[in-house]
Amino acid sequence: MPVSPQNVTWLAFLCWLCVGLIRASTNTLVTPRVDVNSKDAQEQLLGYMRSNTPVVLTGTRLGEQMHPDPFDTWFKEKGGHTVVHVPPEYREQYSSQWAWPLNNTLHFQPEAAWGGQPGFFDDEGSMHVDKDCSWFFAAQYGGRKKLTMRQWSAESKGPNGEEVVLGAFFDSPSRFQSEVVPGEVLLWPPWLPHATRIMDPHTFSINGRIDLLPSLLQLHEQGTSAAGRIMERTLGKAFLMQPPPCQGTAAEEGNYRHGEDNEEDEDTHETGHVDL
């Protein structure tokens, strides 16, 4: 059946209206920024972490070109989305160049370069959760990236309206968004649904996990000599809002992070792939 110009016009109008309604029902929140040189940077950061709010750290001494340049040596883009672990032979050189901020609060564990080309993902197209118990970081070195992250609340529901717990994939009308530029460091809880859009050619960041330092427990007068997983759980309980398995037994945490067939020692844990 032939399509009349009037029908085309109505279809275009309906599409425009649907897009407008979707945008109107979504509340976009600006991701907060913390200047690492401010006197209350630690207090601000811990407050955001406790409320599962992603943070962009500014005022760092990161972002200058790494030597040797990853693009000239080991980081070869394979398409729109490329992740390459930092080769062991380069780690020592880079370690002397990386000046990680807030080293009285956080321990950074750089693992891989994450990058690609514009147009591979949109703001929602790669939305996913990473089942982990540590926050992740991305120190931006080249180009810009835009993060979209759904906000958790007690009323959050699954994709089909089902009840969910923190750590499962969920939908939300409120989303944090931030554009991260070289020299800034994005910190986020990976158990919240998130997606990243690459804005510029030759964009990459150094990604990894962050650990809270045991000395923070003195802030809460919870000094402890415990180590390993017990220490991690104590810090997580005091300063983070984690998925329930992260405060459970080693088997429960292992099942959450690696699947039902995982077996894990109480004082060790494996780390998987850090992604955006």
C-alpha positions in Angstrom: 0.0 0.0 0.0 1.5 3.4 -1.0 2.4 5.7 1.8 1.1 9.2 1.5 3.0 12.4 2.4 0.4 13.0 5.1 1.1 9.6 6.7 4.9 10.2 6.6 4.3 13.6 8.3 2.2 12.0 11.1 4.7 9.2 11.7 7.5 11.8 12.0 5.4 13.8 14.4 4.7 10.7 16.6 8.4 9.7 16.7 9.3 13.3 17.7 6.6 13.2 20.4 7.8 9.8 21.8 11.4 11.0 22.0 10.2 14.1 23.8 8.2 12.2 26.3 11.1 9.8 27.0 13.4 12.7 27.6 10.9 14.5 29.8 10.5 11.5 32.0 14.3 11.2 32.5 15.9 13.3 35.2 19.6 14.1 34.3 21.8 14.8 37.3 25.2 16.4 36.9 28.0 14.2 38.3 29.7 16.1 41.2 33.3 17.2 40.9 35.8 17.2 43.8 38.9 19.3 43.6 41.6 17.1 45.1 43.4 20.1 46.4 40.5 21.4 48.5 40.9 21.0 52.3 37.6 19.0 52.5 38.2 16.8 49.5 38.3 13.6 51.6 35.1 14.4 53.4 33.3 15.2 50.1 34.6 12.1 48.4 33.6 9.7 51.2 30.1 11.3 51.3 29.6 10.6 47.7 30.9 7.1 47.9 28.6 6.3 50.8 25.6 7.4 48.7 26.7 5.5 45.6 27.2 8.8 43.7 29.9 8.8 40.9 32.6 11.5 41.2 35.0 13.3 38.9 38.2 14.3 40.6 39.7 17.5 39.3 43.0 19.3 40.0 45.1 16.2 39.6 48.6 16.0 38.2 47.6 13.2 35.8 46.7 13.6 32.2 50.0 14.5 30.7 51.4 12.3 28.0 52.6 8.9 29.2 56.1 7.9 28.2 56.4 5.8 26.2 53.1 6.8 24.5 50.8 3.8 24.6 49.5 4.5 21.1 53.1 4.2 19.8 53.9 1.0 21.6 51.4 -1.4 23.1 47.9 0.1 22.8 46.6 -0.7 19.3 43.0 0.2 18.7 41.0 -2.7 17.3 37.8 -0.8 16.6 35.3 1.3 18.4 36.0 -0.3 21.8 39.5 -1.5 22.9 40.8 -2.7 26.3 44.4 -3.7 26.7 46.1 -4.5 30.0 49.2 -2.5 30.8 52.1 -4.8 29.8 54.3 -5.8 32.8 57.5 -4.4 31.1 56.0 -0.9 31.1 54.4 -0.8 34.6 57.6 0.3 36.4 58.1 3.2 34.0 54.6 4.4 34.3 54.5 3.9 38.1 57.1 6.7 38.4 54.9 9.0 36.2 51.5 8.3 37.8 50.8 10.8 40.6 47.6 9.3 42.1 45.5 11.8 44.0 44.1 11.5 47.6 46.7 9.0 48.6 45.7 9.4 52.2 42.3 7.9 51.3 42.6 5.7 48.2 44.9 3.1 46.8 44.8 3.1 43.0 45.4 -0.2 41.2 45.9 0.6 37.5 45.1 -2.4 35.2 44.3 -1.5 31.6 43.9 1.2 29.0 40.4 1.7 27.8 39.7 3.6 24.6 38.3 3.7 21.1 36.6 5.9 18.5 33.5 8.0 18.4 30.2 6.5 17.3 30.7 3.1 18.7 28.3 3.5 21.7 25.5 6.1 22.4 24.6 7.2 25.9 22.5 4.1 26.7 23.7 1.5 24.1 26.3 -0.2 26.2 24.4 0.1 29.6 25.6 -2.7 31.9 26.6 -3.6 35.4 30.0 -5.0 36.6 29.6 -7.4 39.5 32.3 -6.3 41.8 32.7 -5.1 45.4 35.3 -2.3 44.7 34.8 1.0 43.1 36.5 1.5 39.7 38.4 4.5 38.3 39.3 5.9 34.9 42.1 8.4 34.7 41.5 10.3 31.4 44.6 10.8 29.2 43.4 11.4 25.7 40.1 12.8 24.3 36.8 13.0 26.1 34.4 10.4 27.4 30.8 10.8 28.5 29.5 8.6 31.3 25.8 7.9 31.9 24.9 6.1 35.2 21.5 5.2 36.6 20.8 6.4 40.1 19.8 3.7 42.7 16.9 4.2 45.1 14.9 1.8 47.3 12.1 2.1 44.7 14.3 0.9 41.8 12.9 -1.8 39.6 14.2 -4.3 37.1 13.6 -3.9 33.3 10.2 -5.7 33.6 9.1 -3.9 36.8 10.3 -6.7 39.0 11.8 -6.2 42.5 15.6 -6.0 42.5 18.4 -5.7 45.0 21.5 -3.5 44.7 23.9 -5.2 42.3 21.3 -6.3 39.8 20.5 -4.5 36.6 17.7 -2.0 37.1 15.9 0.9 35.4 15.7 4.4 36.9 14.2 7.8 35.8 17.3 9.5 37.2 20.7 9.4 35.6 24.1 10.9 36.4 26.0 12.2 33.4 29.5 13.7 33.1 32.0 14.5 30.4 35.5 13.6 31.5 38.5 15.4 30.0 42.3 14.7 30.2 43.6 15.3 33.7 40.4 14.3 35.4 39.7 11.0 37.1 36.3 9.4 37.1 35.4 7.2 40.2 32.2 5.1 40.1 30.5 2.1 41.8 30.4 -0.5 39.0 27.3 -2.3 40.4 25.2 0.6 39.1 24.1 0.4 35.4 26.4 2.6 33.4 27.5 3.3 29.8 30.2 5.3 28.2 30.3 7.3 24.9 33.6 8.2 23.3 33.5 11.8 22.1 36.9 12.2 20.3 39.3 10.2 18.2 42.2 8.5 20.0 40.4 8.6 23.3 41.8 6.5 26.1 42.0 6.3 29.9 43.9 4.1 32.4 41.3 2.1 34.3 41.5 0.0 37.5 40.2 -0.5 41.0 40.5 1.7 44.1 40.8 0.4 47.6 40.0 2.4 50.7 43.0 2.7 53.1 42.7 0.9 56.5 43.8 4.2 58.2 40.3 5.6 57.4 38.8 3.4 60.1 40.4 5.7 62.7 37.8 8.3 61.5 35.1 6.0 62.9 37.1 4.8 65.9 37.0 1.3 64.4 40.6 0.5 64.5 41.3 -3.1 63.6 44.4 -5.3 62.9 42.4 -7.6 60.6 43.6 -8.2 57.1 42.4 -9.5 53.8 38.7 -9.9 53.1 37.8 -9.1 56.7 39.4 -5.7 56.4 37.8 -5.1 53.0 34.3 -5.9 54.5 35.0 -3.6 57.5 35.9 -0.7 55.2 33.0 -1.4 52.9 30.5 -1.5 55.7 31.8 1.8 57.2 32.2 3.8 54.0 30.3 2.3 51.1 26.8 1.1 50.0 27.7 -2.2 48.4 25.6 -5.1 47.0 24.6 -7.5 49.8 26.9 -10.3 48.8 29.9 -8.1 49.4 29.1 -8.2 53.1 28.2 -11.9 53.1 30.3 -15.0 53.2 33.2 -15.6 50.8 31.1 -18.1 48.9 28.2 -15.6 48.5 30.6 -12.9 47.3 32.3 -15.4 45.0 29.0 -16.4 43.5 28.0 -12.8 42.9 31.3 -11.8 41.3 32.2 -15.0 39.4 29.2 -17.2 39.2 27.7 -20.1 41.1 30.6 -22.5 40.5 33.3 -20.2 42.0 35.3 -21.3 45.0 37.3 -18.6 46.8 39.6 -18.5 49.9 38.5 -16.2 52.7 41.6 -14.0 52.6 42.0 -13.7 48.8 39.9 -12.6 45.9 40.3 -12.6 42.2 39.7 -9.5 40.2 38.1 -9.6 36.8 38.0 -7.3 33.9 37.6 -3.6 34.7 35.4 -2.0 32.0 33.3 1.1 31.5 
